[in-house]
């Protein structure tokens, strides 16, 4: 009801659907009818809002090119409405693209006023973020291009700027960050690094290292170093981000868990399995405390822990983490995640069968040895025991 009140109809629908599912399960007829009424009311409200959005867009299309600012305002209003009712990214992205198409090719003070330039940059920035959130190679490429237009416009503003210089600098840092994020998704590590380094430098200089965006930008820098294979640099930057997050948010915050996950990946790549597990266990502990056991981020970390344990050969323990993650994937109805985990569990089953065969072979070979070769027999049986420990479900 709160979300409906503020106009976030698509999100409101999800909560009503959850509640309706429970009402039917507990066989509460009055509650069920009330919720069905709410959902019908929501459907009508969404239709009304969709009509308003289309009217705004249609009105915008009638305007001549020289009235691009009025056109932009109408299309951004339509976009705001579509965001509240759209079930997925397709409609939102399509409307956002129409917004961007209304903006002149050159976003410059030489061709437009300060207010017009600001509105254009905001629209471009919003579209770049939407493209990255939607995902996909073509969207990432488009995001690089769109964010690049904001970077160019922001850079043009800085020389000789007096009033508002700080906001402009932070705006440049934000645009550089999002362009770097898009480039990271395209594995364009070398192109992304200068953007993110500049963004960190600006934010630290203007707002100090306590600015919450600094560790987020450092984390992206760490991902870039990781992609480039510069593991010591990646670890140092992720450790720095973790320290800053602990200072700003406290040691048990979800942002700290994100840094710990990044640190675990670097340790794993370095072959430091013990350190990798320790970091990821801490991350998982924080996430479970804050999010519970039925959250997708918790399930992603459980999957990561399962992969780490499988890598070191602790197959029985890995299976438990994969099973936890799979339970959540099914609960949140994420089909791709479910399939991936089912594949991991099947792969684990095959690996366990292989390991069990090796253990039995070692034991059989040991049994063939005469008593005087007890030391060789002992070594073979201890090897078999080591393998059994990793796959056995119980004692």
N, C-alpha and C positions, 0 to 999 in steps of 0.2 A: 504493500500500500504506500509506503514511503517513496519507493522508487517510481511508482505510478504518479504520485503527487508531484515529484520533481521532473517528470516527463521522460524518465529512463525506462521506456515501455518494454524494450526487448529484454532487459535485465530483470524487470519486474515479472515478466512472463515466466522466466526460469524459476523464480522463487514460488510463484503460484503453482506451477507444475509440480514442484517438489512437495509442496503442502498437499496438493490434491492427491498425489500418489499415496501419501500417508493416510489421508482422510479415508480413501477407499480401502486401504489395507486394514485400518482399524474399524471399518464399517460404520463410520459416523455419517449418517445420511444428511443431517442438517449442515454439518461442516462441509460435506461434499457439495451440496447445493449452493452454499454461500460462495465457495471457491469457483465453482463453475460459472456463477453469476459474475464474479470478479474477472474471470478470464474472458467472458463474452464482452464485458464492458471495456476490457483492455483491447480486444480485437477492434471494436468500434473506434476507440481513441486512436489506435494505430492507423486505421483507415483515414481518419480525419487529418492526422499529422502527415501522412503520406501525400494526401491531396494538397495540403499547404506547401509541402516541399516541392511538388511538381508545379504548382502555381508560381512559386518564387522562381524556379528554374525557367519556366516558360516566359515569365515577365523579363527575366534577364536576357534571354535570347533575342528579344525584340529590340534591345538597345543597340545603337550603332557603336563601332569600335572606339570612337573618341570618348564614349561614356563608360570606359572600362572599369573605373572605380565603382560606379553605381552597380554595374554588372557583377563585379567581384563581391560587393556587399550582399547582393541578393543571392548569389550562388553559395556564399559562405553561410548565409541563413538557412538555405536549403540543405546544405551539408550538415549543419548542426541538427536539423530535424531528422535527416536520414540516419545519422549516427545513433539516435535514440530509438529508432524502430528497426534498423537493419539486423537481420539474423546472422549475417556473415560479413565478410570484407568486400564482396563483389560490388554491392550497391554503393557502399560507402566510398570505395576506391574510385568507382566510376564518377560519382558526383564530385569527389575531390579533384579528379583529373579535369573535369569541366571548369572547376574553380581556377586551376593553374592555367588552363588554356585561355582564360580571360585576361591574364596578366601580360603586359607587353614584354617582348623579348629582352629588352634592356631595362633592368630595375636600377635606375640611377637618379641621383638628385639633379642631374643635368636635364632629365626629361620629365621629372615628376616632382611633386611637393613632398615634404617630409612625412606627412600623414599618409599619403598615397604609397610612398616607398615602404613605410613601416607595415602597412596592411598587406602589401604584396609579399614582403619577406616572411611575415607571420603565416600567410597562406602556403607559401612554398615550403617553409619549415614543417608545418603540419602535414603536408602531403608526403614529404620525405619520410617522416616518422611512420605514417600509415603504410607506406610501401614496404618498409623494413619489417613492420609488424605482420603484414600479410605474407611475406616470404616469397621465395621463388627467384630464380636467377634473373629473369627479366625485370621483376620489381626491384631487385637490388641494383641492377644496372641503372634503372630509371632514378632510383634514390640517389645514387652518386651524382647524376646529372642535376637533379633538382636541388640537392643540398649544395652543390657547387655554385649554383646561381646565388644562393644566400651568402655563401662565403665571399663571392666576388663583390656583392653589394655591401656587405658588412666591412670589407677591407677598404672599399672606397670611402666609407664614412669616417674612418679613423683619422687620417691626416688632418691636422689643424682643428680637430673637434674639441670644443670646450665643454659646453653643457651636455650632460648625458653621455660623456665619454665612457664611463664605467659600464653602463648598460650596453653600449655598442660593443665593447670588448667582450663582455660575457656573451652577447649574442653571437659574436664570431666564434668564441670557444664552443658554444652549443652547436653551431652549424658544422664546425670542424669535427666535433665528436660524432655527429650522426653520419657525416660523409665517411669517416673512418669505420664506423660500424657497418655500413653498407659494403665497404671495400673488404672488410674482414670476412663477411659472408661470401664474398667472391674469391677468397684466398689471395687478395691483392695486398700481401703483407707489406711490401716495400713502399707502396703508394700510401697505405694507411698510416704508417709510423710517423711521418712528419706532421700529419694532421693532429694525431693524438698527443704528440709531444708538445706542439704549439698550444693545444687546448689546456693541457696540464699547466704549462707555464703561465698562461693568461689567468686561469682561475686562481692559481696559487698567489700570483702577484696582486690581483685585484681583491680577492676575498680571503686569502690565507688558506693554509692546509686544512683548517677545520671546516671549510665549506664541504657540504655533504657530496657535492658532485666530483670533488677531487679524487677520492678513492674509487668512485665508479669509473672515472676516466683512466685512472692508473690500472684498474683491472682490465680494461680494454687494451691498454699498452702491454700488459702481461700476456694477454692472449696473442697479440701480434708477435712478441718475442718467441712465444711457444711455437707459433706457426712457422717462424723463421728458423726454428731449431736452436735458438739462443736460450738454453735452459737456465743457466745461472742468472742471466738478466731477468728472465721471466719470474724465477723464484724470488729474487730480490724485490721486484716491483709488487708482486702479490703479497709478500710479507709486509711491505710498506703500506699497501692498501688495507691489510688486516689491522695493522697497528693504528692507523688513522680511524678506522671504523670502531675499533675498541675504545678509542679516546672519545669519539663523538657519541656512539650509541651504547657502549658497554660491551662486555665480553660475551654475553649470551644473546646478542641480537642476530636476526636473520641475515643482515648484511655481512656479519662476521662469518656466518656459516657459508655464505657464497664465496668469501675469500678462502676459507679452509678447503672448499671443494676444488678451487683453482690450484691451490698449493698441492693438494693430493695428486692432481693430474700431472704436475711437474715431477713430483717425487716418483710417481709410477713410471714416467718416461725415462727417468734417470736410473731406474731399476732398484730404487730404495723402497721396497715393498712394505716394510714395517712402518716407515714414516708416512707412506701414502695411506695405509689403513688407519693409522692413528688420527691423521687429519680428517679423513672422511668419517670416521666414527664420531668424532667431536661435532662435525657439521650435521650429521644425521641426528645426533642427540638434541642439538639446538632446534632443528627443524621439527622434530617430533613433539618437543615441548611446546612450541608455538603454534604449530599447524595441525597436530594430531596425526594419526596414522593413515588417514584417508585423503591425503592431499597429493596432487600430482608431483609437486616438487620433492616431497618426501619419497615418493615412489621412484623418481628419477635418481635420487641419491642411493636408494636401496638397490636399484639396478646397477649403479656404479660400484657399490660394495660387492655385489654378486660377481661382477666382472673381475674385480681385483682378486677376490678369493678363488675364482675359477683359474685365474692366471697363475696363482701360486700353488694350485692343485688341491685346495681345500674344498672339494666338490660338494660334500654334504652340507657344509655351512653356506656355501654359495647358493645351493638349492633353496635354503630357507629365505634368503633375501630376495631371490627371484620370485618365490611364491608370494611373499608379502607384497612386492611391487605388482605382480599380476593381479592379485586380489583388488588392489586399488584401481588398476587400469580398467578392469571390468566394471568396477563400481562407478567410475567417472565416464564410462562408455567411450573410451578412446580406442578405436579399433586398430589404428596403426601401432600404438604403444602395446596393445594386447598381443598383436601378431609378433612383434619384435621379441617380447618376453617369452612367448610360447616357443619361438625359435631358439632362444637362449636356453630354455629348460630342456628342449629336445637335444640340443647340442651337448648339454651337461649330462643327460642320460647316456648318450653314446660314449662320452668321455669316461663316465663311471664304469660302463661295461668294459671298456678297454683297460682301465686301471685294475678292475677286478680280475680280468683274465691274466694280466701281468702278475698280480699277487699270487694267484693260484699256480701259475707257471713256476714262480720262485719257490713256492712251498713244495711243489711236486719234485722239482730239481733237488731240493734239500733232502727230501725223503730218500732219494736214491743213493745218497752218500753213506759210506760206512762209518761206524762210531768213531774211529780214530781221526776222521776229518771233521770233528765236531765244530771247530772254529769256522770252517767254510760253511757248514750247515747253519751255524748260528747267524752268520752274516746274511745268508740268503733268507732265513726266516725273519730276521729283523727288517730286512728290506720289504718283505711281504707284509709285515705288521705295519710299517710306515704307510704303505699303500692302503691297507684296510682302514687305518685310522682316518684317512682323508675321505673315504667313501661310505664308511659304516654309518647307519642311521642311529644306532644305539650302542650300548656297551657289550 
